[in-house]
Amino acid sequence: MFKHGQKLSQLRTIQLLHTQSFSTQQPPQPPKSLYDKIDPYLRLARFQRQIGTQLLLLPCYWGLALGAPGVLPSLKLISLFTVGAVAARSAGCVINDFTDKDIDKHVQRTQARPLTTGELSNTQAGLFLTGLMGLSFSVLFQLPWESIKYGFMVTPVVFLYPTTKRFFPVPQAVLGTTFNSGVLIGYAAAASMGANMSVCLPFYFGGILWTIVYDTIYAFPDREFDKKLGLKSSTITFENNPRGILTMCSAASVALFALGGFNAGLGSLYFAGLGGVAAHFAWQMKTMDINDAQKCSDLFMANKWLGLMLFGAIIIGKWQVAKSVKEQN
């Protein structure tokens, strides 16, 4: 009788454990939607945050406008460069995240990136990068040979840039060499005689200084993480006098844009527009607070308007010259 009761008790215990195990079992997960599958790739390419594409594209527009035989560049070239900029910037983000995946996990701003969290594997990122590079080169190969040459010249620097954070005190300058190469590529694509270096180089180097300004402002909130990780950044290099150094970079950038406009023979309205660019730089320097992450982000984002102001100044300067020539004839 006792043995029979013991067996019943053991059976009930087994049934209870089985019931508890079943009740705590996770419900089956629904299959991932198409958006869930592509979302990590979109975040890897910063597709939801296109300010980087805009800052890459604007120097392309400057070059197209400067090199165009008329006042405005062709719609075909504007479309090609827009597609190319989206693909090239996305590819640059993949290269950057692959290089920095072991660093990003230690920085609050970058901890959720798909390669750092493991949402995407190295193989998946590599295949995605291959597709983006293929799209970039398919656009590049539709341009004149001189534009293709400049595109190939800057490509190795795109891969080099993320590593410069390990040894170069101002990696933002290296970033600027890639982000402003569109001045050369765009001018060569629009002009029948190739790139005029007396015009392109001042805009190119002025753009590099502009990039140093906006990307340094953007990176200020990360400077303590960079110090702990032993990384290099202009935020650390300029830390003792950030406002003074960035003000000098801003002034030199405006001076180079003025030289480029003078060499291009742009009218007085261009220089009036350039005054607006100078005022925008001055506003950034006055309101900058390197200890306010939100303020730094807002100023960084506002640089798209500076780039657009310069593009507009080039257009209106060319329009003024074209109008003057037409009246004389």
C-alpha positions as CSV (number, residue, x, y, z in Angstrom):
1,M,0.0,0.0,0.0
2,F,2.8,2.4,0.9
3,K,4.7,1.5,-2.3
4,H,1.6,2.1,-4.4
5,G,1.1,5.5,-2.8
6,Q,4.7,6.4,-3.3
7,K,4.5,5.6,-7.0
8,L,1.3,7.8,-7.3
9,S,3.2,10.7,-5.6
10,Q,6.1,10.3,-8.0
11,L,3.8,10.2,-11.0
12,R,2.1,13.4,-9.8
13,T,5.4,15.1,-9.3
14,I,6.5,14.2,-12.8
15,Q,3.3,15.5,-14.3
16,L,3.6,18.8,-12.3
17,L,7.1,19.3,-13.5
18,H,6.1,18.6,-17.0
19,T,3.2,21.1,-16.8
20,Q,5.5,23.8,-15.3
21,S,8.1,23.2,-18.0
22,F,5.4,23.5,-20.7
23,S,3.9,26.6,-19.1
24,T,7.3,28.5,-19.0
25,Q,8.2,27.5,-22.5
26,Q,8.6,30.5,-24.9
27,P,5.8,30.8,-27.4
28,P,6.9,30.3,-31.0
29,Q,8.2,33.5,-32.6
30,P,6.5,34.7,-35.7
31,P,8.6,34.7,-38.8
32,K,10.5,37.9,-39.5
33,S,8.9,40.3,-41.9
34,L,10.8,41.7,-44.9
35,Y,11.4,44.9,-43.0
36,D,12.9,43.1,-40.0
37,K,15.3,41.3,-42.3
38,I,16.5,44.4,-44.1
39,D,16.5,46.8,-41.1
40,P,20.0,45.8,-39.9
41,Y,21.4,46.6,-43.3
42,L,19.6,50.0,-43.4
43,R,21.0,50.8,-40.0
44,L,24.5,49.6,-41.1
45,A,24.3,52.0,-44.0
46,R,22.9,54.8,-41.8
47,F,20.0,55.0,-44.2
48,Q,17.7,56.5,-41.6
49,R,20.2,59.3,-41.1
50,Q,21.1,60.9,-44.4
51,I,23.0,63.9,-43.2
52,G,26.3,62.1,-44.1
53,T,25.1,61.6,-47.7
54,Q,24.1,65.3,-47.9
55,L,27.5,66.5,-46.7
56,L,29.1,64.2,-49.3
57,L,26.8,65.2,-52.1
58,L,27.0,69.0,-51.6
59,P,30.6,69.3,-52.8
60,C,29.6,67.2,-55.9
61,Y,26.9,69.9,-56.6
62,W,29.5,72.7,-56.2
63,G,31.7,71.0,-58.8
64,L,28.8,70.3,-61.1
65,A,27.7,73.9,-60.9
66,L,31.2,75.3,-61.3
67,G,32.0,73.1,-64.3
68,A,28.6,73.4,-66.1
69,P,28.7,75.3,-69.4
70,G,25.4,77.0,-68.5
71,V,24.1,78.3,-65.2
72,L,22.7,75.0,-64.0
73,P,24.2,71.5,-64.3
74,S,22.3,68.9,-66.2
75,L,19.5,67.0,-64.5
76,K,21.2,63.7,-65.6
77,L,24.4,64.5,-63.8
78,I,22.6,65.7,-60.7
79,S,20.7,62.4,-60.7
80,L,23.8,60.2,-61.2
81,F,25.7,62.0,-58.5
82,T,22.8,61.7,-56.1
83,V,22.6,58.0,-56.5
84,G,26.4,57.6,-56.4
85,A,26.6,59.6,-53.2
86,V,24.0,57.5,-51.4
87,A,25.8,54.3,-52.4
88,A,29.3,55.6,-51.7
89,R,28.5,57.0,-48.3
90,S,26.7,53.8,-47.4
91,A,29.7,51.8,-48.4
92,G,31.9,54.1,-46.3
93,C,29.7,53.4,-43.3
94,V,30.1,49.6,-43.8
95,I,33.9,49.9,-44.0
96,N,34.0,52.1,-41.0
97,D,31.8,49.8,-38.8
98,F,33.7,46.7,-39.9
99,T,37.0,48.3,-39.0
100,D,35.7,49.7,-35.7
101,K,33.3,46.9,-34.6
102,D,35.5,46.0,-31.5
103,I,35.8,49.7,-30.6
104,D,32.2,50.7,-31.1
105,K,31.0,48.4,-28.3
106,H,32.8,50.6,-25.8
107,V,31.3,53.9,-27.1
108,Q,27.8,54.7,-26.0
109,R,26.8,56.3,-29.3
110,T,27.8,53.3,-31.3
111,Q,27.0,50.3,-29.1
112,A,23.9,49.3,-31.1
113,R,25.5,49.1,-34.5
114,P,24.6,45.8,-36.3
115,L,28.1,44.5,-36.6
116,T,28.8,45.3,-33.0
117,T,25.7,43.6,-31.7
118,G,26.1,40.6,-34.0
119,E,22.9,41.2,-35.9
120,L,24.9,40.9,-39.1
121,S,27.9,38.7,-39.7
122,N,31.1,39.8,-41.4
123,T,30.1,37.8,-44.5
124,Q,26.7,39.5,-44.7
125,A,28.4,42.9,-44.3
126,G,31.0,42.0,-47.0
127,L,28.3,41.0,-49.5
128,F,26.4,44.2,-48.8
129,L,29.6,46.2,-49.2
130,T,30.3,44.5,-52.6
131,G,26.8,45.5,-53.8
132,L,27.2,49.1,-52.7
133,M,30.6,49.4,-54.3
134,G,29.3,47.8,-57.5
135,L,26.5,50.5,-57.6
136,S,29.0,53.3,-56.9
137,F,31.3,52.2,-59.7
138,S,28.4,51.6,-62.1
139,V,27.6,55.3,-61.7
140,L,31.3,56.4,-61.9
141,F,31.8,54.5,-65.2
142,Q,29.1,56.6,-66.8
143,L,31.2,59.7,-66.3
144,P,34.2,61.0,-68.4
145,W,37.6,59.4,-67.9
146,E,38.9,62.3,-65.8
147,S,36.1,61.9,-63.3
148,I,36.8,58.1,-63.2
149,K,40.4,58.9,-62.5
150,Y,39.6,61.1,-59.5
151,G,37.2,58.4,-58.3
152,F,39.8,55.7,-58.3
153,M,42.3,58.1,-56.7
154,V,40.1,58.6,-53.7
155,T,38.8,55.0,-53.2
156,P,41.9,53.8,-51.3
157,V,41.5,56.7,-48.9
158,V,37.9,55.6,-48.1
159,F,39.3,52.2,-46.9
160,L,42.2,54.0,-45.1
161,Y,40.2,56.6,-43.2
162,P,38.9,54.4,-40.3
163,T,42.5,53.2,-39.5
164,T,43.8,56.8,-39.2
165,K,41.9,57.1,-35.9
166,R,44.7,54.9,-34.5
167,F,47.7,57.1,-35.4
168,F,46.8,60.4,-37.0
169,P,46.0,63.4,-34.7
170,V,43.4,64.9,-37.1
171,P,41.6,62.0,-38.9
172,Q,38.9,64.4,-39.8
173,A,41.3,65.9,-42.4
174,V,41.5,62.5,-44.0
175,L,37.7,62.2,-44.0
176,G,37.6,65.6,-45.7
177,T,39.8,64.4,-48.6
178,T,37.2,61.8,-49.4
179,F,34.0,63.8,-48.7
180,N,35.1,66.8,-50.9
181,S,36.5,64.8,-53.8
182,G,33.1,65.4,-55.5
183,V,34.3,68.9,-56.4
184,L,36.9,67.4,-58.7
185,I,34.8,64.6,-59.9
186,G,31.8,66.8,-60.5
187,Y,33.6,69.6,-62.3
188,A,35.3,67.1,-64.6
189,A,32.0,65.5,-65.4
190,A,30.3,68.8,-66.2
191,A,33.1,70.7,-68.0
192,S,34.0,69.8,-71.6
193,M,37.7,70.7,-71.0
194,G,38.2,68.8,-67.7
195,A,38.8,70.1,-64.2
196,N,40.2,73.7,-63.9
197,M,42.5,73.3,-60.9
198,S,42.7,77.0,-60.2
199,V,39.0,76.8,-59.4
200,C,38.7,73.2,-58.1
201,L,41.6,73.1,-55.6
202,P,40.5,76.1,-53.6
203,F,37.0,74.7,-53.3
204,Y,38.5,71.3,-52.5
205,F,40.8,72.4,-49.7
206,G,38.1,74.8,-48.4
207,G,35.8,71.9,-48.2
208,I,38.4,69.8,-46.3
209,L,38.6,72.6,-43.7
210,W,34.8,72.7,-43.6
211,T,34.8,69.0,-42.9
212,I,37.3,69.4,-40.1
213,V,35.0,72.0,-38.5
214,Y,31.7,70.1,-38.7
215,D,33.1,66.6,-37.9
216,T,35.1,67.9,-34.9
217,I,32.0,69.5,-33.5
218,Y,30.1,66.2,-34.1
219,A,32.8,64.1,-32.4
220,F,33.2,66.2,-29.2
221,P,30.8,64.1,-27.1
222,D,33.0,61.0,-27.9
223,R,36.4,62.5,-26.9
224,E,36.5,60.9,-23.4
225,F,35.8,57.5,-24.9
226,D,38.5,58.1,-27.5
227,K,41.0,58.9,-24.8
228,K,40.2,55.7,-22.9
229,L,40.6,53.7,-26.0
230,G,43.8,55.4,-27.1
231,L,42.3,56.7,-30.3
232,K,43.2,59.9,-32.1
233,S,40.8,62.7,-32.9
234,S,40.8,66.5,-33.6
235,T,38.6,66.8,-30.5
236,I,41.6,65.7,-28.4
237,T,44.2,67.6,-30.5
238,F,42.2,70.8,-30.4
239,E,40.9,70.3,-26.8
240,N,42.9,73.2,-25.3
241,N,41.5,75.8,-27.7
242,P,38.7,74.3,-29.8
243,R,36.9,77.5,-30.5
244,G,40.0,79.4,-31.6
245,I,41.3,76.6,-33.8
246,L,38.0,75.9,-35.5
247,T,37.5,79.6,-36.0
248,M,40.8,79.7,-37.9
249,C,39.7,76.7,-40.0
250,S,36.4,78.4,-40.8
251,A,38.1,81.7,-41.8
252,A,40.6,79.8,-44.0
253,S,37.7,77.8,-45.6
254,V,35.8,81.0,-46.5
255,A,39.0,82.6,-47.9
256,L,39.6,79.6,-50.1
257,F,36.0,79.6,-51.3
258,A,36.5,83.3,-52.2
259,L,39.7,82.5,-54.1
260,G,38.0,79.7,-56.0
261,G,35.0,82.0,-56.9
262,F,37.4,84.7,-58.0
263,N,39.3,82.3,-60.2
264,A,36.0,81.1,-61.7
265,G,35.1,84.6,-62.6
266,L,31.9,84.6,-60.5
267,G,29.9,87.8,-60.1
268,S,29.6,90.0,-57.0
269,L,26.4,88.2,-56.0
270,Y,28.5,85.1,-55.3
271,F,30.6,87.0,-52.8
272,A,27.4,88.3,-51.2
273,G,26.2,84.7,-50.8
274,L,29.6,83.8,-49.5
275,G,29.0,86.4,-46.8
276,G,26.1,84.2,-45.7
277,V,28.4,81.2,-45.5
278,A,30.8,83.2,-43.3
279,A,27.9,84.3,-41.1
280,H,26.9,80.6,-40.7
281,F,30.4,79.7,-39.6
282,A,30.5,82.6,-37.1
283,W,27.1,81.5,-35.7
284,Q,28.5,77.9,-35.2
285,M,31.6,79.2,-33.4
286,K,29.6,81.5,-31.1
287,T,27.0,78.9,-30.1
288,M,29.2,75.9,-29.9
289,D,29.3,74.1,-26.5
290,I,31.7,71.1,-26.6
291,N,30.1,69.7,-23.4
292,D,26.6,69.7,-24.8
293,A,26.1,66.6,-26.9
294,Q,22.7,67.7,-28.3
295,K,24.1,71.1,-29.3
296,C,27.0,69.5,-31.0
297,S,24.6,67.2,-33.0
298,D,22.4,70.2,-33.9
299,L,25.3,72.2,-35.2
300,F,26.7,69.3,-37.2
301,M,23.3,68.8,-38.8
302,A,23.0,72.5,-39.6
303,N,26.1,72.3,-41.9
304,K,23.9,71.0,-44.7
305,W,22.5,74.6,-44.9
306,L,26.0,76.0,-45.1
307,G,26.8,73.7,-48.1
308,L,23.5,74.6,-49.8
309,M,24.2,78.3,-49.3
310,L,27.5,77.9,-51.1
311,F,25.8,76.0,-53.9
312,G,23.2,78.7,-54.2
313,A,25.9,81.4,-54.2
314,I,27.7,79.6,-57.1
315,I,24.5,79.4,-59.1
316,I,23.5,83.1,-58.6
317,G,27.1,84.2,-59.3
318,K,27.1,82.3,-62.6
319,W,23.6,83.7,-63.4
320,Q,24.9,87.2,-62.9
321,V,27.8,86.7,-65.2
322,A,25.6,85.1,-67.9
323,K,23.2,87.9,-67.7
324,S,25.9,90.5,-68.0
325,V,27.4,88.8,-71.1
326,K,23.9,88.5,-72.7
327,E,23.3,92.3,-72.1
328,Q,26.6,93.2,-73.6
329,N,25.8,91.1,-76.7
